[in-house]
Amino acid sequence: MPTRSEQADALARSRDEYLDASSNARQFNVLRFAELTIFITATGALMAGSFSRAAAPNTPEAGLALKLAGIVLTAVFWIIQERTMLYWRHFVARAAELEGELGYRQYSTRPKEGPMGGHRAVRLLFLLTGFFWVAAAILIPTTG
């Protein structure tokens, strides 16, 4: 049977880990929105380069390259976003697990996600953006 001192040490270690898990969850949530900001900005730049009269590509090949870059950009950011969400979920789950030991209820009692939660909405954004770029590459001719 652990002594009181050992129990206090274990509780302090759990509290420290809980604070780290909470901090990490916040960090990955902030990172998620920073990634989305960069993705939307880069997508807008590619759209302007692909479809704006002022920034129209000089050749059909250049126009196609911009559209293919849109497909690649979407795939890369989708993968990055999924990985970020994986870490976020891990830290939230760990914090919820530690709450049982600590008597806290911040993560373990959070509202359940509805049918269209944030991660599904972001996946839909990437899916629709990817479809847009594929359709643009196939259906919209680029004139030089």
C-alpha positions in Angstrom: 0.0 0.0 0.0 1.5 3.4 -1.0 2.3 5.8 1.7 0.6 9.3 1.9 3.8 10.8 0.5 3.8 8.4 -2.5 0.1 9.1 -3.1 0.7 12.8 -3.0 3.6 12.4 -5.4 1.4 10.3 -7.8 -1.4 12.9 -7.6 1.1 15.7 -8.4 2.5 13.8 -11.3 -1.0 13.2 -12.6 -1.8 16.9 -12.2 1.3 17.9 -14.1 0.5 15.5 -16.9 -3.1 16.8 -17.0 -1.8 20.4 -17.4 0.5 19.2 -20.2 -2.2 17.3 -21.9 -4.5 20.3 -21.7 -1.8 22.6 -23.0 -1.0 20.3 -25.9 -4.7 20.0 -26.8 -5.0 23.8 -27.0 -1.8 23.9 -29.0 -3.0 21.4 -31.6 -6.4 23.2 -31.8 -4.7 26.5 -32.5 -2.4 24.8 -35.0 -5.4 23.3 -36.8 -6.9 26.8 -37.5 -3.5 28.2 -38.5 -3.2 25.4 -41.0 -6.7 26.1 -42.4 -5.8 29.8 -42.7 -2.7 29.0 -44.7 -4.6 26.5 -46.8 -7.4 29.0 -47.6 -4.9 31.7 -48.5 -2.8 29.4 -50.7 -6.0 28.1 -52.4 -7.1 31.7 -53.1 -3.8 32.6 -54.6 -4.0 29.5 -56.9 -7.5 30.4 -57.9 -6.5 34.0 -58.7 -3.6 32.7 -60.7 -5.7 30.2 -62.5 -8.9 32.2 -63.3 -8.1 35.9 -62.9 -7.8 37.9 -66.2 -5.1 40.1 -64.5 -3.0 37.0 -63.5 -4.0 34.6 -66.3 -1.4 32.0 -67.1 0.7 32.6 -70.2 0.2 29.1 -71.6 -2.4 26.3 -71.3 0.3 24.2 -69.7 0.9 26.8 -67.0 -2.8 27.0 -66.3 -3.0 23.2 -66.0 0.0 23.3 -63.7 -1.7 25.7 -61.3 -4.8 23.5 -61.2 -2.7 20.4 -60.5 -0.9 22.4 -57.8 -4.4 23.0 -56.3 -5.1 19.3 -56.2 -1.7 18.6 -54.5 -2.1 21.5 -52.1 -5.5 20.2 -51.0 -4.2 16.6 -50.5 -1.2 17.8 -48.5 -3.1 20.1 -46.2 -5.8 17.4 -45.7 -3.2 14.9 -44.6 -1.6 17.5 -42.3 -5.0 18.4 -40.9 -5.9 14.7 -40.2 -2.6 14.3 -38.3 -3.2 17.4 -36.3 -6.6 16.2 -35.3 -5.2 12.8 -34.3 -2.8 14.5 -31.9 -5.6 16.7 -30.6 -7.9 13.7 -29.9 -5.1 11.9 -28.2 -4.4 14.7 -25.7 -8.1 15.4 -25.1 -8.6 11.6 -24.4 -5.6 11.5 -22.1 -6.8 14.6 -20.2 -10.3 13.0 -19.8 -8.6 9.8 -18.5 -6.6 11.8 -15.9 -9.7 13.6 -14.7 -10.9 10.3 -13.1 -7.8 10.3 -10.9 -8.0 14.0 -10.2 -11.7 14.5 -9.7 -11.9 17.0 -12.6 -14.7 17.1 -15.2 -13.6 19.5 -17.9 -12.9 17.1 -20.7 -14.9 14.0 -19.6 -18.2 15.9 -19.5 -17.8 18.0 -22.6 -20.7 18.1 -25.0 -20.9 15.2 -27.5 -20.3 16.1 -31.1 -23.4 16.3 -33.3 -23.8 14.6 -36.7 -21.7 17.4 -38.5 -18.9 18.1 -36.1 -15.9 20.3 -36.7 -13.7 17.6 -38.1 -16.4 16.4 -40.5 -16.9 19.9 -41.7 -13.2 20.4 -42.4 -13.1 17.1 -44.2 -16.0 18.2 -46.3 -14.2 21.5 -47.1 -11.1 19.5 -48.3 -13.3 17.1 -50.3 -15.2 19.8 -52.1 -12.0 21.8 -52.7 -10.4 18.7 -54.2 -13.4 18.1 -56.4 -13.3 21.7 -57.5 -9.6 21.4 -58.6 -10.2 18.1 -60.4 -13.2 19.5 -62.2 -11.3 22.7 -63.1 -8.4 20.7 -64.5 -10.7 18.5 -66.6 -13.5 20.8 -67.6 -12.3 24.4 -67.7 -9.9 25.0 -70.5 -7.0 27.4 -69.9 -6.2 29.7 -72.8 -2.7 31.1 -73.2 
